[in-house]
Amino acid sequence: MVTLNFSACTMPVGIVRILEVVFTCITFSLVASVGHYTDAFWTWCMFTWCFCFSLTVLILFFEFTSLNTKLPISWDDFTCAFAMLATLMVLAASIIYPVNFTCPSCSKQIGASVCSCLAFVLYAIEVGLTRARPGEISGFLSTVPGLLKVLEAFVACIIFICLNSYQYSRYPGLQWCVAVYCICFIFAILIILFTICRLLSLFPAPFDKVLTFVNVLAVLMYITAVVIWPFYSFKNNPRPNNCNIRCDWNNLVVISFMSCVNLIAYIVDSVYSMRLVFFVSRT
C-alpha cells in the first residue's frame, strides 16, 4: 500500500529538491527555446539538466509515496551519490554553456546560465544536508570517502570525453595512461554500484581493507599518469597559433589538469581509508 509522506516535501532537503526541479526545468526550457545545436558541448549540457531534473523528480516521487522503502537498494547511498554527481555535472554545465553559447545580448542564454548556477548551489546544499556527520550511522556513499568515489568517477568521465584515439595512439606511454584512467574508473564504479545494491558482503575480504588496497593502487597508478601524460602529449607538440577554445590541443591540457585533480582525490581517499583500517577499527 502507498503511504503519502508529506514531510518528504516540507523538510529542508525536500524543499531544496523542489527548488532543484524548478531551476533545472527553467534552465533546459530556456536553452531549448533558443534552438537546437549539434555541438557535443550543447548536448552534454542539455543532457545534464534533463537528467538531473528527471532523477530529482523521481526521488521526490518515491519519497513522497514511501516507495523508496520497498526498493532493494540502499536509498540513502543512492540519493547522496546522485546529489554529489548532480553537483559536479551541473557545475560543469554552468561553466561550459556560458563560455560557448552566451553573448552580451543573449538574454535567454544568460538567464539559463544564471539558473544553472543556482541549481548547482542547490545540489551542493543537498550534499551538505545528506552528508553523514561524525558519529552518525549511515551508508558508505554519504561519508567523505564515498563522496570522493563519486568525484573520482566523474573526473574520469571528463577525461574520457577529452580523449581522442589519434592523440594517445602515438606512444605506448599515453596508452598506459588511458589504461590507468579506465582501470581506476572501473574500480570506482564497482564500489559505488556494490554499495547502492547492498552487495558489499560479496567482497572476498573486509570492505575497508579492499578499499584501502584499491585507493593506494590508484594513487601509484595516477602518479605515473600525471608524469607520463604531459611528457608525451606535449613532446614536440607546441600549442598551435590558431588554437581556439575548442582546439584539440586544449583537451590535452584538460586531461593533464584532471589527472592531477584525481590524484589529489585518491590521495585524500587513501588517507581516509587507511585511517579507517589502522586507527578507527582498533579503537
Buried (B, 14 or more C-beta within 10 A) or exposed (E): EEEEBEEBBEBEBBEBBBBBBBBBBBBBBBBBEBEEBEEEBBEBBBEBBBBBBEBBBEBBEBBBBBBBEEEEEBBBBBBBBBBBBBBBBBBBBBBBBBEBBBEEEBEBBBBBBBBBBBBBBBBBBBBEBBBBEEEEEBBBBBBEBBBBBBBBBBBBBBBEBBBEEEBBEEBEBBBBBBEBBEBBBEBBBBBBEBBBBEEBEEBEEEBBBBBBBBBBBBBEBBBEBBEBBBEBBBEEEEEEEEEEEEEEBBBBBEBBBBBBBBBBBBBBBBEBBBEBBEEEEEE
